[in-house]
Amino acid sequence: MVKLSMTYYLLTLPILSLIQHNSSKERIINYRGDDYKTTIDVETRFIGTYKGRKTGYLELRKDGTGTYKYDIFGYAPSTCKRQAIPIEWGFVLNEKGEIQKRKREYGFSYTILLKSTSETSFQGCRTPVMMDYILDKNGVLNVSSSDDWKK
């Protein structure tokens, strides 16, 4: 009986650690009152900095953190610091647990949620979470919210 229990333990431990590993890469992000299941377990091609001709950029780090910096900050109340926004991010998962993507004329779009982790947030500090899209245009990755941010 002890031998069976030890065998069971040795066989299930790797499976449980795999499940725990995958779930640690998933997070729930609330956007406009709805909870979205997201993941940071993405292909390495999505990780890195997306930037264009101006000073703005989106940086996605492997650990699920990053930075969003507007090209032009725009209107904001005086209490809103005009600075880069530290974020947590996650690609939205569909009902099958796969990264949500849509076929487009140019390739695919992938839904991503960006959640501010500081007092500075999106749309002049009025929105703590922004939904955006990473666009795969024939192998070149772009950010939908910017006119020229590419990786």
Phi and psi restraints in degrees (value plus and minus 20) as a CYANA .aco file:
   2 VAL   PHI     -84.0   -44.0
   2 VAL   PSI     -59.3   -19.3
   3 LYS   PHI     -82.4   -42.4
   3 LYS   PSI     -62.7   -22.7
   4 LEU   PHI     -83.1   -43.1
   4 LEU   PSI     -63.8   -23.8
   5 SER   PHI     -83.0   -43.0
   5 SER   PSI     -62.2   -22.2
   6 MET   PHI     -86.1   -46.1
   6 MET   PSI     -61.6   -21.6
   7 THR   PHI     -82.2   -42.2
   7 THR   PSI     -65.3   -25.3
   8 TYR   PHI     -79.0   -39.0
   8 TYR   PSI     -65.2   -25.2
   9 TYR   PHI     -80.9   -40.9
   9 TYR   PSI     -66.2   -26.2
  10 LEU   PHI     -87.0   -47.0
  10 LEU   PSI     -51.0   -11.0
  11 LEU   PHI     -99.5   -59.5
  11 LEU   PSI     -55.5   -15.5
  12 THR   PHI    -106.4   -66.4
  12 THR   PSI     -43.4    -3.4
  13 LEU   PHI     -78.0   -38.0
  13 LEU   PSI     -68.3   -28.3
  14 PRO   PHI     -81.7   -41.7
  14 PRO   PSI     -57.9   -17.9
  15 ILE   PHI     -85.6   -45.6
  15 ILE   PSI     -65.2   -25.2
  16 LEU   PHI     -83.5   -43.5
  16 LEU   PSI     -59.0   -19.0
  17 SER   PHI     -88.5   -48.5
  17 SER   PSI     -53.7   -13.7
  18 LEU   PHI     -85.8   -45.8
  18 LEU   PSI     -64.4   -24.4
  19 ILE   PHI     -82.1   -42.1
  19 ILE   PSI     -64.7   -24.7
  20 GLN   PHI     -84.3   -44.3
  20 GLN   PSI     -59.6   -19.6
  21 HIS   PHI     -81.6   -41.6
  21 HIS   PSI     -66.9   -26.9
  22 ASN   PHI     -85.2   -45.2
  22 ASN   PSI     -61.8   -21.8
  23 SER   PHI     -88.5   -48.5
  23 SER   PSI     -45.9    -5.9
  24 SER   PHI     -91.7   -51.7
  24 SER   PSI     -35.9     4.1
  25 LYS   PHI    -114.0   -74.0
  25 LYS   PSI     -18.8    21.2
  26 GLU   PHI    -129.2   -89.2
  26 GLU   PSI     128.2   168.2
  27 ARG   PHI    -168.9  -128.9
  27 ARG   PSI     132.0   172.0
  28 ILE   PHI    -115.4   -75.4
  28 ILE   PSI     107.9   147.9
  29 ILE   PHI    -141.9  -101.9
  29 ILE   PSI     107.1   147.1
  30 ASN   PHI    -107.3   -67.3
  30 ASN   PSI     106.5   146.5
  31 TYR   PHI    -152.3  -112.3
  31 TYR   PSI      97.7   137.7
  32 ARG   PHI      32.2    72.2
  32 ARG   PSI      22.1    62.1
  33 GLY   PHI      66.1   106.1
  33 GLY   PSI     -23.1    16.9
  34 ASP   PHI    -134.3   -94.3
  34 ASP   PSI     119.9   159.9
  35 ASP   PHI    -107.2   -67.2
  35 ASP   PSI     110.9   150.9
  36 TYR   PHI    -137.1   -97.1
  36 TYR   PSI     111.8   151.8
  37 LYS   PHI    -103.2   -63.2
  37 LYS   PSI     106.2   146.2
  38 THR   PHI    -149.2  -109.2
  38 THR   PSI     147.6   187.6
  39 THR   PHI    -158.1  -118.1
  39 THR   PSI     131.4   171.4
  40 ILE   PHI    -127.3   -87.3
  40 ILE   PSI     -17.9    22.1
  41 ASP   PHI    -104.3   -64.3
  41 ASP   PSI      62.8   102.8
  42 VAL   PHI    -144.8  -104.8
  42 VAL   PSI     144.9   184.9
  43 GLU   PHI     -78.7   -38.7
  43 GLU   PSI     125.7   165.7
  44 THR   PHI     -81.6   -41.6
  44 THR   PSI     -41.5    -1.5
  45 ARG   PHI     -83.2   -43.2
  45 ARG   PSI     -42.5    -2.5
  46 PHE   PHI    -102.5   -62.5
  46 PHE   PSI     -39.7     0.3
  47 ILE   PHI    -102.3   -62.3
  47 ILE   PSI     117.4   157.4
  48 GLY   PHI     114.5   154.5
  48 GLY   PSI    -182.6  -142.6
  49 THR   PHI    -130.2   -90.2
  49 THR   PSI     110.8   150.8
  50 TYR   PHI    -126.1   -86.1
  50 TYR   PSI     103.7   143.7
  51 LYS   PHI    -168.8  -128.8
  51 LYS   PSI     147.3   187.3
  52 GLY   PHI    -152.5  -112.5
  52 GLY   PSI    -167.9  -127.9
  53 ARG   PHI     -95.7   -55.7
  53 ARG   PSI     -46.3    -6.3
  54 LYS   PHI    -115.0   -75.0
  54 LYS   PSI    -180.9  -140.9
  55 THR   PHI    -110.9   -70.9
  55 THR   PSI     -28.9    11.1
  56 GLY   PHI     -96.1   -56.1
  56 GLY   PSI     140.7   180.7
  57 TYR   PHI    -187.7  -147.7
  57 TYR   PSI     143.9   183.9
  58 LEU   PHI    -144.6  -104.6
  58 LEU   PSI     104.6   144.6
  59 GLU   PHI    -134.5   -94.5
  59 GLU   PSI     104.1   144.1
  60 LEU   PHI    -132.6   -92.6
  60 LEU   PSI      97.8   137.8
  61 ARG   PHI    -115.2   -75.2
  61 ARG   PSI     134.7   174.7
  62 LYS   PHI     -78.4   -38.4
  62 LYS   PSI     -50.3   -10.3
  63 ASP   PHI    -101.3   -61.3
  63 ASP   PSI     -15.4    24.6
  64 GLY   PHI      69.8   109.8
  64 GLY   PSI     -11.6    28.4
  65 THR   PHI    -129.4   -89.4
  65 THR   PSI     154.2   194.2
  66 GLY   PHI     155.9   195.9
  66 GLY   PSI    -182.4  -142.4
  67 THR   PHI    -165.4  -125.4
  67 THR   PSI     120.2   160.2
  68 TYR   PHI    -143.2  -103.2
  68 TYR   PSI     104.7   144.7
  69 LYS   PHI    -148.2  -108.2
  69 LYS   PSI      98.9   138.9
  70 TYR   PHI     -83.9   -43.9
  70 TYR   PSI     126.4   166.4
  71 ASP   PHI     -83.2   -43.2
  71 ASP   PSI     -69.6   -29.6
  72 ILE   PHI    -149.6  -109.6
  72 ILE   PSI     100.7   140.7
  73 PHE   PHI     -85.4   -45.4
  73 PHE   PSI     -54.3   -14.3
  74 GLY   PHI      58.2    98.2
  74 GLY   PSI    -187.3  -147.3
  75 TYR   PHI     -85.2   -45.2
  75 TYR   PSI     116.0   156.0
  76 ALA   PHI    -178.7  -138.7
  76 ALA   PSI     127.7   167.7
  77 PRO   PHI     -83.1   -43.1
  77 PRO   PSI     139.2   179.2
  78 SER   PHI     -82.4   -42.4
  78 SER   PSI     -41.4    -1.4
  79 THR   PHI     -98.5   -58.5
  79 THR   PSI     -30.0    10.0
  80 CYS   PHI    -111.3   -71.3
  80 CYS   PSI      97.0   137.0
  81 LYS   PHI     -91.6   -51.6
  81 LYS   PSI     109.0   149.0
  82 ARG   PHI    -106.3   -66.3
  82 ARG   PSI      63.8   103.8
  83 GLN   PHI    -164.5  -124.5
  83 GLN   PSI     150.8   190.8
  84 ALA   PHI     -81.4   -41.4
  84 ALA   PSI     128.0   168.0
  85 ILE   PHI    -124.1   -84.1
  85 ILE   PSI      94.0   134.0
  86 PRO   PHI     -88.8   -48.8
  86 PRO   PSI     118.4   158.4
  87 ILE   PHI    -154.4  -114.4
  87 ILE   PSI     141.3   181.3
  88 GLU   PHI    -131.0   -91.0
  88 GLU   PSI     123.7   163.7
  89 TRP   PHI    -152.5  -112.5
  89 TRP   PSI     141.9   181.9
  90 GLY   PHI    -182.5  -142.5
  90 GLY   PSI     116.5   156.5
  91 PHE   PHI     -98.7   -58.7
  91 PHE   PSI     112.6   152.6
  92 VAL   PHI     -88.4   -48.4
  92 VAL   PSI     116.8   156.8
  93 LEU   PHI    -118.4   -78.4
  93 LEU   PSI     124.7   164.7
  94 ASN   PHI    -105.6   -65.6
  94 ASN   PSI    -195.7  -155.7
  95 GLU   PHI     -85.8   -45.8
  95 GLU   PSI     -37.4     2.6
  96 LYS   PHI    -110.1   -70.1
  96 LYS   PSI     -21.6    18.4
  97 GLY   PHI      62.2   102.2
  97 GLY   PSI      -4.5    35.5
  98 GLU   PHI    -122.0   -82.0
  98 GLU   PSI     134.2   174.2
  99 ILE   PHI     -81.6   -41.6
  99 ILE   PSI     107.5   147.5
 100 GLN   PHI     -89.9   -49.9
 100 GLN   PSI     105.7   145.7
 101 LYS   PHI    -162.7  -122.7
 101 LYS   PSI     131.3   171.3
 102 ARG   PHI    -144.1  -104.1
 102 ARG   PSI     117.4   157.4
 103 LYS   PHI     -93.8   -53.8
 103 LYS   PSI     112.3   152.3
 104 ARG   PHI    -146.3  -106.3
 104 ARG   PSI     149.4   189.4
 105 GLU   PHI     -77.3   -37.3
 105 GLU   PSI     -57.7   -17.7
 106 TYR   PHI    -108.7   -68.7
 106 TYR   PSI     -32.9     7.1
 107 GLY   PHI     132.7   172.7
 107 GLY   PSI    -134.7   -94.7
 108 PHE   PHI    -156.5  -116.5
 108 PHE   PSI     136.8   176.8
 109 SER   PHI    -142.3  -102.3
 109 SER   PSI     118.9   158.9
 110 TYR   PHI    -137.2   -97.2
 110 TYR   PSI     105.4   145.4
 111 THR   PHI     -99.1   -59.1
 111 THR   PSI     110.2   150.2
 112 ILE   PHI    -152.0  -112.0
 112 ILE   PSI     121.4   161.4
 113 LEU   PHI    -127.9   -87.9
 113 LEU   PSI     114.4   154.4
 114 LEU   PHI    -135.4   -95.4
 114 LEU   PSI     100.4   140.4
 115 LYS   PHI    -134.7   -94.7
 115 LYS   PSI     101.4   141.4
 116 SER   PHI     -85.3   -45.3
 116 SER   PSI     120.5   160.5
 117 THR   PHI    -134.9   -94.9
 117 THR   PSI      -1.5    38.5
 118 SER   PHI    -157.7  -117.7
 118 SER   PSI    -197.3  -157.3
 119 GLU   PHI     -91.6   -51.6
 119 GLU   PSI     -39.9     0.1
 120 THR   PHI    -109.0   -69.0
 120 THR   PSI     109.1   149.1
 121 SER   PHI    -155.5  -115.5
 121 SER   PSI    -186.2  -146.2
 122 PHE   PHI    -102.9   -62.9
 122 PHE   PSI     138.8   178.8
 123 GLN   PHI      32.9    72.9
 123 GLN   PSI      34.9    74.9
 124 GLY   PHI      44.8    84.8
 124 GLY   PSI      19.5    59.5
 125 CYS   PHI      45.4    85.4
 125 CYS   PSI       5.8    45.8
 126 ARG   PHI    -122.3   -82.3
 126 ARG   PSI     -36.7     3.3
 127 THR   PHI    -150.4  -110.4
 127 THR   PSI      94.5   134.5
 128 PRO   PHI     -95.6   -55.6
 128 PRO   PSI     -42.2    -2.2
 129 VAL   PHI    -150.8  -110.8
 129 VAL   PSI     115.8   155.8
 130 MET   PHI    -140.8  -100.8
 130 MET   PSI     115.0   155.0
 131 MET   PHI    -112.4   -72.4
 131 MET   PSI     111.5   151.5
 132 ASP   PHI    -157.3  -117.3
 132 ASP   PSI    -198.0  -158.0
 133 TYR   PHI    -158.4  -118.4
 133 TYR   PSI     115.6   155.6
 134 ILE   PHI    -115.2   -75.2
 134 ILE   PSI     102.8   142.8
 135 LEU   PHI    -121.5   -81.5
 135 LEU   PSI     107.1   147.1
 136 ASP   PHI    -120.8   -80.8
 136 ASP   PSI      78.7   118.7
 137 LYS   PHI    -119.5   -79.5
 137 LYS   PSI      70.5   110.5
 138 ASN   PHI      32.8    72.8
 138 ASN   PSI      24.6    64.6
 139 GLY   PHI      74.0   114.0
 139 GLY   PSI     -30.5     9.5
 140 VAL   PHI    -120.5   -80.5
 140 VAL   PSI     104.6   144.6
 141 LEU   PHI    -109.2   -69.2
 141 LEU   PSI     112.3   152.3
 142 ASN   PHI    -149.8  -109.8
 142 ASN   PSI     139.7   179.7
 143 VAL   PHI    -124.1   -84.1
 143 VAL   PSI     108.0   148.0
 144 SER   PHI     -82.8   -42.8
 144 SER   PSI     -57.7   -17.7
 145 SER   PHI     -94.1   -54.1
 145 SER   PSI     -25.9    14.1
 146 SER   PHI    -140.8  -100.8
 146 SER   PSI     129.9   169.9
 147 ASP   PHI     -97.6   -57.6
 147 ASP   PSI     -38.2     1.8
 148 ASP   PHI    -165.4  -125.4
 148 ASP   PSI      -6.8    33.2
 149 TRP   PHI     -93.4   -53.4
 149 TRP   PSI     102.1   142.1
 150 LYS   PHI    -151.8  -111.8
 150 LYS   PSI     140.7   180.7
